[in-house]
Amino acid sequence: MFPWSFGNKTVKELRKKQGLTASELAIIAKVNSPIIKKVDGHKIKNVPEPLKSRIEPVLKGR
């Protein structure tokens, strides 16, 4: 995957690629599950910064 195409994917696409549910991603990123479900349909580049910095490493597989 090209580095610039990561921002154009939705949170749901990226978490499904990692094999995670919304609640599992919330536990790993240490945020509430409803917050993840709220941004699930948004592109990763449109997610607000404090949340983006928490979930981006998980979604990239680091």
PERAHU-V501959 format. One record per backbone hydrogen bond with DSSP energy under -1.0 kcal/mol. CO is the residue of the C=O (numbers start at 1). NH is the residue of the N-H. E is the energy in kcal/mol with one decimal. If there is no record, write none. Layout:
# PERAHU-V501959
<<CO:NH:E> <CO:NH:E>>
This chain:
# PERAHU-V501959
<<2:5:-1.0> <6:9:-1.2> <7:45:-1.6> <9:44:-2.4> <10:14:-2.1> <11:15:-2.6> <12:16:-2.3> <13:17:-1.8> <14:18:-1.3> <15:20:-2.8> <21:25:-2.3> <22:26:-2.0> <23:27:-2.0> <24:28:-2.4> <25:29:-2.6> <26:31:-2.3> <32:36:-1.2> <33:37:-2.3> <34:38:-1.7> <35:39:-1.5> <39:42:-1.3> <40:12:-2.0> <42:11:-2.1> <43:46:-1.7> <48:52:-2.5> <49:53:-2.5> <51:55:-2.2> <52:56:-2.4> <55:59:-2.4> <56:60:-1.8> <57:62:-2.6>>
